[in-house]
Amino acid sequence: MTRPIVAEISRSALVHNLRVAQAHAPRSRIMAAVKANAYGHDVQLCAPVLAAAGVDAFAVASLEEAETIHALHLGKPVCLLGGPFAAEEVPVATDRGYWLVIHEDRQLLWLESQAAQRSLQIFIKVDTGMHRLGFVPERLPEILAKLQSYPHWQVLGLMSHLARADHPEDPFNLQQIEVFEQVLQAFSGLTVGQHSLANSGAVLALPKAHHYWVRPGLMLYGLSPFADRNGVDIGLQPVLSWRSEIVATRQLQAGEWLGYGATWQAPAACRVGVVAAGYGDGYPRQLGTDTIITVADQKTRALARVSMDMLFVDLTHISADIGSVVHLMGAGGPALESMAASLDTIPYEMSCRIQMRVPRRLGP
Ligand SMILES: *Cc1c(COP(=O)(O)O)cnc(C)c1O
């Protein structure tokens, strides 16, 4: 690969962030959310680092994602957060021993028809108020009774998800935590007791939600779930460093136009660098002129429109040339959280949108 663009994944930052999660939830086990290719960070690079550093299990969103982890032979349980999506998935999932989160009646039917005699480990998803997935608490006696009637099946615990953990002060969190606790009290003894409620926001700020398994995702990548703070403000280290290089430079005279649409006109003589990164790599096209970019460790700004494979930076007041390193976002450059905020989105989406044509590489 010779196009100079890369997203470097920091091994030490990943391990550091895992330690932060462990320190916040010292009595809980860590189920690392590595769905969506580890939030765009490359699960094949991240999962082995996390496994070696002591993560207790992995959580994914699909059978395909589980198979990717299985192929890495990390020796850690893999949990399908949405359970099976079709009856055909059940035999594969049971062969592999994946943990299944069951949230819907048809999944029970698939299990009964495909795995009545197979050993299964199951979480029951309970809807505590988010109203996305899960059985309403009133249905739990019936669901539990059905699951208990299959001697090969083991209910590890109950699982739920918080709707407002990114705003930990919101009383809605306490409501959900309370509903979860009531449900646990009613059914303690009927499960193995490995209950789970907390994602990153709750790991960091809602200790009452921790229970047996915490399920951090975003924070492991060094990103903050809280809109008013970046990861570094809460003791995390950004894992991803998205870089490229200057591949051409231009001297413009006052009044000359730059790039597609000729939308930017040089107000005075200036020097422009062309960077090998564009919206085809996932660099948002909305981030044109005035977006902060770091070139050769100096802060400067993007100019004009972002193209598919290239973008422009202002080199007028900095010392940089062809081959200079450009930090587009993440470690060494502008924080991914700030870039997300300026686009009115969240770091989750920002990191997921870095395209696969940007090679990920494990670094120190
Ligand atoms: C993605 C996901 C998580 C992880 O959430 P973060 O906010 O990234 O920590 C936890 N639980 C469920 C059910 C999820 O889908």
The ligand as a MOL file (V3000), in Angstrom:
LIG
                    3D

  0  0  0     0  0            999 V3000
M  V30 BEGIN CTAB
M  V30 COUNTS 15 15 0 0 0
M  V30 BEGIN ATOM
M  V30 1 C -23.2350 -0.8070 21.2710 0
M  V30 2 C -23.7930 -1.3020 22.5360 0
M  V30 3 C -23.0930 -1.1340 23.7340 0
M  V30 4 C -21.8540 -0.2760 23.8540 0
M  V30 5 O -22.2500 1.0630 23.9640 0
M  V30 6 P -21.2050 2.2530 24.1460 0
M  V30 7 O -22.0480 3.4450 24.3500 0
M  V30 8 O -20.3970 2.3180 22.8990 0
M  V30 9 O -20.3640 1.9100 25.3230 0
M  V30 10 C -23.6120 -1.7250 24.8590 0
M  V30 11 N -24.7710 -2.4310 24.8160 0
M  V30 12 C -25.4790 -2.5910 23.6890 0
M  V30 13 C -26.7450 -3.3690 23.7030 0
M  V30 14 C -25.0200 -2.0220 22.5130 0
M  V30 15 O -25.7330 -2.1640 21.3900 0
M  V30 END ATOM
M  V30 BEGIN BOND
M  V30 1 1 1 2
M  V30 2 1 2 3
M  V30 3 2 2 14
M  V30 4 1 3 4
M  V30 5 2 3 10
M  V30 6 1 4 5
M  V30 7 1 5 6
M  V30 8 2 6 7
M  V30 9 1 6 8
M  V30 10 1 6 9
M  V30 11 1 10 11
M  V30 12 2 11 12
M  V30 13 1 12 13
M  V30 14 1 12 14
M  V30 15 1 14 15
M  V30 END BOND
M  V30 END CTAB
M  END
